[in-house]
Amino acid sequence: MDQRRVPANGWIWPLFGAAVIDALDRTGFHIGIVSGLAAVFCLLIFTAGWRKWAATSAPESLAGEMISLAFVASTGAMLLGYGFKGSLAVYLPGGFDEGSYPNENLLSVFMFNDFAPYIAWYGVAMPPSASPGSRCGRIICLPGLASSRRSSH
């Protein structure tokens, strides 16, 4: 971290106000938006494949549909979370809209960004909870389990 930007007392915690914005570097936020959008793209491709597989292999599976809905919800939340990360890459010093907003406003974006990209991944964490519930039904949702269940009857 650039020592010239750290406040004199050395504390860079948001409790000390907008001074924390001066200590941030936009490079990490730029990497975050690019990799976050790549993750969204990959998850959407996976979700499309999952929906196609579930429609042909387990058309009556409630869990199969719930899993695809959880993935789609997660991608929407990721777009928002990583979008806020991208806004910091734009508005922090060195960004192409540097100086457009005062540090007090950017502190709000920083505080939201502290947890938003992580909370978006909860949609991806939901499908493992749907799979055990699908065992109570006729068709098990997971590919390996579906074939073993059918062959046992």
C-alpha positions in Angstrom: 0.0 0.0 0.0 1.2 3.5 -0.8 2.4 5.0 2.5 1.7 8.5 1.3 -2.1 7.8 1.3 -2.3 6.3 4.7 -3.6 8.7 7.3 -1.1 10.0 9.9 -2.4 7.8 12.7 -2.0 4.6 10.5 -5.7 3.6 10.9 -7.5 2.9 7.7 -10.7 1.5 9.1 -14.1 2.8 7.8 -15.0 4.0 11.3 -12.6 6.8 10.8 -14.6 8.2 7.9 -13.8 9.0 4.3 -10.1 9.0 4.9 -10.1 5.3 4.1 -10.9 6.1 0.5 -7.6 7.8 0.1 -5.8 4.6 1.1 -7.6 2.4 -1.6 -6.0 1.4 -4.8 -8.3 0.9 -7.8 -6.3 -2.0 -9.4 -7.9 -4.6 -7.1 -11.4 -3.3 -7.8 -10.7 -3.4 -11.6 -9.5 -7.0 -11.3 -12.6 -7.7 -9.2 -15.1 -6.4 -11.8 -13.4 -8.2 -14.7 -13.1 -11.6 -12.9 -16.6 -11.2 -11.4 -18.2 -10.7 -14.8 -16.3 -13.7 -16.0 -17.7 -15.7 -13.1 -21.2 -14.5 -14.0 -20.8 -15.6 -17.6 -19.5 -19.0 -16.6 -22.3 -19.5 -14.2 -24.9 -18.6 -16.8 -23.4 -21.1 -19.2 -23.4 -23.8 -16.5 -27.0 -22.9 -15.6 -28.1 -23.3 -19.2 -26.5 -26.7 -19.4 -28.0 -27.7 -16.0 -31.5 -26.7 -17.2 -31.1 -28.7 -20.4 -29.9 -31.7 -18.5 -32.6 -31.5 -15.8 -35.4 -31.1 -18.5 -34.3 -34.3 -20.2 -33.0 -36.5 -17.3 -35.3 -35.4 -14.5 -38.3 -33.5 -15.9 -40.4 -34.0 -12.7 -37.7 -33.0 -10.3 -38.6 -30.0 -8.2 -34.9 -29.8 -7.0 -33.7 -29.6 -10.6 -35.8 -26.5 -11.2 -34.9 -25.0 -7.8 -31.2 -25.4 -8.6 -31.4 -23.5 -11.8 -33.5 -20.8 -10.2 -30.9 -20.4 -7.4 -28.1 -20.1 -10.0 -30.0 -17.4 -12.0 -30.8 -15.5 -8.8 -27.1 -15.7 -7.8 -26.0 -14.3 -11.2 -28.3 -11.3 -10.8 -26.9 -10.6 -7.4 -23.4 -11.0 -8.7 -24.0 -8.4 -11.4 -25.0 -6.0 -8.7 -22.2 -6.8 -6.3 -19.4 -6.8 -8.9 -21.0 -3.7 -10.5 -20.4 -1.8 -7.2 -16.8 -3.1 -7.2 -16.4 -1.8 -10.8 -17.8 1.6 -9.7 -14.9 2.0 -7.3 -12.5 1.1 -10.1 -13.9 4.0 -12.1 -14.2 6.6 -9.3 -11.1 6.1 -7.3 -7.9 8.0 -8.1 -6.6 6.8 -11.5 -10.0 5.9 -12.8 -11.5 7.7 -15.8 -14.1 9.4 -13.6 -11.8 10.3 -10.8 -13.0 13.2 -8.7 -16.6 12.9 -9.8 -17.8 12.1 -6.3 -16.5 13.2 -2.9 -14.9 10.6 -0.6 -17.9 10.7 1.7 -20.0 9.3 -1.1 -17.5 6.7 -2.2 -17.3 5.5 1.4 -20.9 4.3 1.1 -20.1 2.4 -2.0 -17.0 0.9 -0.3 -19.0 -0.2 2.7 -21.6 -1.9 0.5 -18.9 -3.5 -1.6 -17.3 -5.0 1.5 -19.9 -7.8 1.6 -22.1 -7.6 -1.5 -20.0 -9.8 -3.9 -19.8 -12.5 -1.3 -23.5 -12.6 -0.4 -24.2 -13.1 -4.1 -22.7 -16.5 -3.9 -25.3 -17.8 -1.5 -27.5 -18.7 -4.5 -24.8 -21.1 -5.6 -24.6 -22.5 -2.1 -28.4 -23.3 -2.1 -28.4 -26.3 -4.5 -26.6 -28.7 -2.2 -29.5 -28.2 0.2 -32.0 -29.1 -2.6 -30.3 -32.4 -3.5 -30.9 -34.2 -0.1 -34.6 -33.1 -0.3 -34.9 -34.6 -3.8 -34.1 -38.1 -2.3 -37.7 -38.1 -1.0 -39.1 -37.9 -4.5 -39.2 -40.4 -7.3 -36.2 -39.0 -9.3 -33.0 -37.9 -7.7 -31.6 -34.7 -9.2 -27.9 -35.4 -9.3 -26.7 -37.2 -12.5 -24.8 -40.0 -10.8 -27.5 -40.6 -8.3 -30.3 -40.5 -10.8 -28.9 -43.4 -12.8 -28.1 -45.5 -9.8 -31.7 -44.9 -8.4 -33.3 -46.0 -11.6 -31.2 -49.1 -11.9 -32.0 -50.2 -8.4 -35.8 -50.6 -9.0 
